[in-house]
Amino acid sequence: MAKIKDLETDKQIHHGRREKLRALFLKYGLESFNEVQVIEFALGLSIPRIDTNPAAHRLINKFGSLNGVIDAHPNKLKEVAGIGEQSAFFLSFLKQFVTYSVGQKKPYDKIKTPADAVGFLREVMKTFTCENFVLLCLDKCGSVILYDKMTGSLDKVDINLRDITDTALRVKAVAVVVAHNHLDEGITPSDADIFLTRSLVNIFAPLGIDVMEHLIFNSEGTHFSFWKSKLLDMIKREHKSFSESRDFEDMYPEDMYSEDSYQ
């Protein structure tokens, strides 16, 4: 592991380092950079007069790779010494800047039905070489207002429900579509897939956000639809039935809140 300078030394700029990286970029592109240099170069565009090399090393050490850094939630990025609000915002912007162009190439300007979601996502999901989780946030007209991606499978990656909820609320989403891919040919939902879908419905329904669809793709573009299979409808009916029932009274009896219960 590379030795990392203390935060106090970050202001000690390596003379000519930024100019050297800029010259390399202009001549050879990012292909000539390693992952630390890519992050260092990007941070240099948002942090003036500070050596960004130490912060780049810290980010790689914490998140494991360039993809891990780019996929990290801004709040997680800010936990790294030397990364403030502006830098976290900028790194998050870079990911969305790239994925925005992907969305612009799709034949669907809007996603009004689950079938539209399939058409929007199928081709891009086929290009993934590792397992990814995708979140689409939609406005009331069905326009995609945010495209977010996390690398890793639902079983292996920490899909943080709080971060997903915060993201949807931050962009004032009216509906969300979630999708992930399997590297093999199987598209049958696992217990983890079903649990995630149920959790999202239970969280979003009271907030007035519709979970429109959960899609599972394989490398050939074949997909499983929670909506088409009626599994999503069943989960939503489960939630509605429980939220409208009075079964919770049996779970929390009236005398639970009496003064005697605190004696």
Stockholm file with secondary structure:
# STOCKHOLM 1.0

chainA/1-263         MAKIKDLETDKQIHHGRREKLRALFLKYGLESFNEVQVIEFALGLSIPRIDTNPAAHRLINKFGSLNGVIDAHPNKLKEVAGIGEQSAFFLSFLKQFVTYSVGQKKPYDKIKTPADAVGFLREVMKTFTCENFVLLCLDKCGSVILYDKMTGSLDKVDINLRDITDTALRVKAVAVVVAHNHLDEGITPSDADIFLTRSLVNIFAPLGIDVMEHLIFNSEGTHFSFWKSKLLDMIKREHKSFSESRDFEDMYPEDMYSEDSYQ
#=GR chainA/1-263 SS CCCCCCGGGTTSCCTTHHHHHHHHHHHHCGGGCCHHHHHHHHHHTTSTTSCCHHHHHHHHHHHSSHHHHHHSCHHHHTTSTTCCHHHHHHHHHHHHHHHHHHHHTSSCSBCCSHHHHHHHHHHHHHTCSSCEEEEEEECTTCBEEEEEEEESCTTTSCCCHHHHHHHHHHTTCSEEEEEEECSSSCCCCCHHHHHHHHHHHHHHGGGTCEEEEEEEECTTSCEEETTTTTHHHHHHHHHHHHHHSSTHHHHSCGGGGSGGGGC
#=GC SS_cons         CCCCCCGGGTTSCCTTHHHHHHHHHHHHCGGGCCHHHHHHHHHHTTSTTSCCHHHHHHHHHHHSSHHHHHHSCHHHHTTSTTCCHHHHHHHHHHHHHHHHHHHHTSSCSBCCSHHHHHHHHHHHHHTCSSCEEEEEEECTTCBEEEEEEEESCTTTSCCCHHHHHHHHHHTTCSEEEEEEECSSSCCCCCHHHHHHHHHHHHHHGGGTCEEEEEEEECTTSCEEETTTTTHHHHHHHHHHHHHHSSTHHHHSCGGGGSGGGGC
//
